[in-house]
Structures are given as structure tokens and as C-alpha cells.
Amino acid sequence: MLLRPGWLALAFVVVGFATTCFTLLAPWQFTRHDERSATNSAIQSSFDATPVPIESASGEWRKVTLAGTYVPEAEAVARLRTVQGAAAFEVLTPFRLSSGAVVLVDRGFVRPVEGVKVPSFAAAPTGPVSLVARLRVDERDPQGRPAFEEDGRTHVYAVDSRAVAAASGLTISGGYVQLEEGSPGVLGALPLPQLDAGPYFSYALQWIAFGAMALLGLIYFTWREIKPGGALRTEAPRRRSVAQILADDEAHAN
């Protein structure tokens, strides 16, 4: 019957898989698709937008202007980065605005030397400068690892104003800015994300299809079991006892 333990276990697994597809996996991919679309829209609109002072700007990827001075003594490098498919460090230098507030500036990337070491790179310019950059939100190290010192430099595991503030003792505004090519102090300018929708929408549809196929398969095999002539409608031959066999043989002999 359908209440056999093996059948119940199979039905439970199939329904659980389908539920996971419909309520977790597909919505997760739809969310990633929406996030990518929002990022693409913000970047696209920023191409033609006139940069505005950082004090009056909002929204990630918004192009802004900054006036002030670098604070090189509080500089840090973000490790374990990948830029254009290759390992990199990103150089993070606090910047004091004319208003007195401090923001974190991602000056761009440098490639490691000897596989793992930070190379020499140009110091941030001294004195007042004006920058053009893009607003970004802080990253977060999932493991919450603290900053550390190595070869005379402060290392952090994410481009995070909070981590640099904790390591330097400065009060740094939340978020950071990513320097544009040509701004004073820029190193290897970080590329913008690719403006494509990515595979997330199709992945979401695939998870929906997988869940639906699993349920349809369960329904089909259930129907095969209970339909006339199916496995559940066919009685298996019963085994005869020795006494029955002897009795039948005796009857045939007579």
C-alpha cells in the first residue's frame, strides 16, 4: 500500500525537495537577479550623471566629488581580493573632507609580489586635492577577522570602513568611495561590474521546473501504483505450506 514506510519516505523527500525549490532556491535566485538589475540600473544612470558633492549624495555607485586631504598614516590594504580574475590587494586610505569628516577611499588595486606580499606603490598625494569617486557600501568579512600588521602595513579582510576605523582609531563615516581613473592618488582603477543580467533569472526558473518535475513524477508513480492492474491492485501469489503441497499431491494421485 501507499502507507508502506519506503513509499512514505520517498513521498516525504520529493515533497520536501519541491518545497525547497519553490520557497528557498527559486526566490533566492530571483532576489539575486533583482539585486543585479538594481546595480546595473544605478551604474548605467551614473554614466551620464554629473558628479555631486559627497555631502549631498546618496545611493550606491553614485558619482561624487570630494575635497580635502588624505590621511596616509591610517592607510590599510584589503587582502585576498580578485580583480579581473587575478589576485590583488586594494589600497584603502582615509580622506579628511574640508568639513572635517573622514571617509574611506579605495584607491584601487595592486598585484602581489612573490605570490603573497604587498608590492611598493605610490603614496597618496599630500596637501589638498579634489577627487571624483563612486559611492559604495561597506563589505563585511563573514568570519569577522580583525585587522593585523604585516611588513609595516595594516591588513584587513574586507573593504570596510568599520575595520579600518577600528585599526586606526579614526572616526570614519560609514561606507566608502571607489576612486575613478585620473583622480589624485588612484592606483589601478577598479573596473565596474559587467552590465548584464547574469544567469540568476534562468536559474530561478530551473529550480521551479525541478520542483514541478519532482511533484509530477510522484503523482505519476502514485497513479501507476493505484490504477486498475497496478502493483497495489495485483495480489502477490501466496506461498503454500508443506501440508498443502502434500495434500494436493495426494489428491492428484487419487
C-alpha positions in Angstrom: 0.0 0.0 0.0 0.9 3.7 -0.2 1.4 3.6 3.5 4.5 1.4 3.3 7.5 3.0 5.0 9.6 3.1 1.8 6.9 4.8 -0.2 6.2 7.4 2.6 9.9 8.2 2.8 10.1 8.7 -0.9 7.0 11.0 -0.9 8.4 13.0 2.0 11.7 13.5 0.2 10.1 14.6 -3.0 7.7 17.0 -1.4 10.5 18.4 0.7 12.7 18.9 -2.3 9.9 20.6 -4.2 9.0 22.9 -1.3 12.7 23.9 -1.0 12.8 24.7 -4.7 9.6 26.8 -4.6 10.2 28.6 -1.3 14.0 28.9 -1.0 16.1 28.2 -4.1 14.0 29.9 -6.7 13.2 33.1 -4.6 17.0 33.3 -3.7 17.8 33.4 -7.4 15.1 35.9 -8.1 16.5 38.1 -5.4 20.0 37.9 -6.9 18.5 38.8 -10.3 16.7 41.9 -8.8 20.0 43.0 -7.0 22.0 42.7 -10.2 19.3 44.6 -12.1 19.3 47.4 -9.5 23.1 47.6 -9.6 23.1 47.7 -13.4 20.5 50.5 -13.4 22.5 52.5 -10.9 25.7 52.2 -12.8 24.0 52.9 -16.1 22.4 56.1 -14.8 25.6 57.3 -13.3 27.4 57.3 -16.6 25.6 60.5 -17.7 25.0 62.0 -14.3 27.1 65.0 -13.2 29.1 64.2 -10.1 27.7 65.9 -6.9 29.4 66.7 -3.6 29.6 63.7 -1.4 27.8 65.5 1.4 24.6 65.7 -0.7 24.8 62.3 -2.5 23.2 59.0 -1.7 22.8 55.7 -3.5 25.5 53.1 -4.3 27.6 53.8 -7.4 26.6 57.5 -7.5 29.5 59.6 -8.8 30.6 62.1 -6.2 33.3 64.8 -5.7 35.4 65.1 -2.6 37.7 68.0 -1.5 40.2 67.6 1.4 43.4 65.7 2.3 44.5 62.1 2.5 45.3 60.6 5.9 48.1 58.2 4.8 49.2 57.2 8.4 45.8 55.4 8.7 46.1 53.5 5.4 45.3 49.8 5.2 45.3 47.1 2.5 42.4 44.7 1.8 43.8 41.3 1.2 42.5 38.2 -0.6 41.0 40.2 -3.4 40.4 39.2 -7.0 40.4 41.8 -9.8 39.8 40.8 -13.4 40.4 37.2 -12.5 43.8 37.7 -10.8 44.9 38.1 -7.1 45.1 41.7 -5.9 45.3 43.9 -2.8 43.1 47.0 -2.6 44.6 50.1 -1.0 42.3 51.9 1.5 43.3 55.4 2.6 41.1 57.6 4.8 40.4 61.0 3.5 39.5 64.1 5.6 37.0 66.3 3.9 37.1 70.1 4.2 34.2 69.8 6.6 36.3 67.7 9.0 34.5 64.4 8.4 36.6 61.4 7.4 35.6 58.9 4.6 37.4 55.8 3.4 38.8 55.9 -0.1 39.5 52.8 -2.1 42.4 54.0 -4.2 42.4 50.9 -6.4 44.3 47.7 -6.7 47.9 46.5 -6.8 49.2 43.0 -7.7 51.0 40.9 -5.1 54.7 40.2 -5.5 56.3 36.8 -4.6 52.8 35.4 -4.7 51.5 36.9 -1.4 53.3 40.1 -0.5 52.1 43.7 -0.9 54.3 45.5 -3.5 55.6 49.0 -3.3 53.1 51.5 -4.6 52.8 55.3 -5.0 51.9 57.1 -1.8 48.8 59.2 -1.6 49.4 62.8 -2.5 49.9 65.3 0.3 48.0 68.6 0.6 44.5 69.5 -0.5 43.2 67.6 -3.5 39.8 67.1 -5.3 38.7 63.6 -6.1 36.0 62.0 -8.3 34.8 58.7 -7.0 31.7 56.4 -6.7 29.8 55.7 -3.5 30.0 52.1 -2.2 28.5 50.3 0.8 30.8 48.6 3.3 31.6 45.0 2.8 31.6 42.6 5.7 34.1 39.8 6.5 31.8 36.8 7.2 34.4 35.4 9.7 34.8 38.7 11.5 38.6 38.6 11.4 40.4 41.6 12.9 43.0 43.8 11.2 46.6 42.9 11.7 50.1 44.3 10.9 52.5 42.7 8.4 55.6 44.2 6.9 54.7 47.6 8.3 51.2 47.7 6.8 47.7 47.3 8.2 45.8 44.4 6.6 42.0 43.9 6.7 39.9 41.2 5.2 37.1 43.4 3.6 36.7 46.9 2.2 35.0 48.0 5.4 35.2 51.5 6.9 34.5 50.0 10.3 37.5 47.7 10.2 39.8 50.5 9.1 38.4 52.8 11.8 38.9 50.1 14.5 42.5 49.6 13.3 43.4 53.3 13.0 41.4 54.8 15.9 39.9 57.3 13.5 36.2 58.1 13.3 35.3 57.2 9.7 31.9 57.7 8.1 30.1 54.5 7.0 30.6 53.2 3.5 33.5 54.1 1.3 34.2 55.6 -2.1 35.9 54.0 -5.1 38.3 56.3 -7.0 37.7 57.0 -10.7 40.6 56.8 -13.2 42.5 60.1 -13.2 41.8 61.1 -9.7 44.8 62.1 -7.5 46.1 59.1 -5.7 44.4 56.4 -7.8 46.4 53.2 -8.4 44.9 50.5 -10.6 41.4 51.8 -11.0 38.8 49.2 -10.2 36.6 48.1 -13.1 32.9 48.5 -12.9 30.7 45.3 -12.7 29.6 43.9 -16.0 26.2 45.3 -17.1 24.5 42.1 -17.8 21.6 40.4 -16.0 23.5 37.3 -15.3 22.1 33.7 -15.1 20.1 34.2 -11.9 16.6 34.5 -13.6 17.1 31.4 -15.6 18.4 29.6 -12.5 15.3 30.5 -10.7 13.1 29.1 -13.5 15.2 25.9 -13.5 14.6 25.4 -9.7 10.8 25.9 -10.3 11.0 23.4 -13.1 12.9 20.9 -11.0 10.3 21.2 -8.2 7.4 20.8 -10.6 9.0 17.7 -12.3 9.6 16.1 -8.9 5.9 16.5 -7.9 4.7 15.3 -11.3 6.9 12.3 -11.0 5.5 11.5 -7.6 1.9 11.9 -8.9 2.7 9.7 -12.0 4.2 6.8 -10.0 1.4 7.1 -7.4 -1.1 6.7 -10.2 0.7 3.7 -11.6 0.5 2.0 -8.2 -3.2 2.6 -7.6 -4.6 2.3 -11.1 -6.5 -0.9 -12.1 -3.9 -3.6 -12.7 -1.3 -1.6 -10.9 1.1 -3.0 -8.3 -1.2 -2.2 -5.4 -4.2 -3.9 -7.2 -2.3 -7.2 -8.0 -2.3 -9.7 -5.3 1.0 -11.5 -5.0 0.8 -15.3 -5.0 0.7 -16.7 -1.6 3.3 -19.4 -0.6 1.8 -22.8 0.1 2.6 -24.8 3.2 4.2 -28.2 3.1 0.9 -29.7 4.2 -1.0 -28.1 1.4 1.6 -29.4 -1.2 1.3 -32.9 0.2 -2.5 -32.7 0.2 -2.5 -31.6 -3.4 -0.1 -34.3 -4.5 -2.3 -37.0 -2.8 -5.4 -35.6 -4.4 -3.8 -35.8 -7.8 -2.6 -39.3 -7.2 -6.1 -40.5 -6.4 
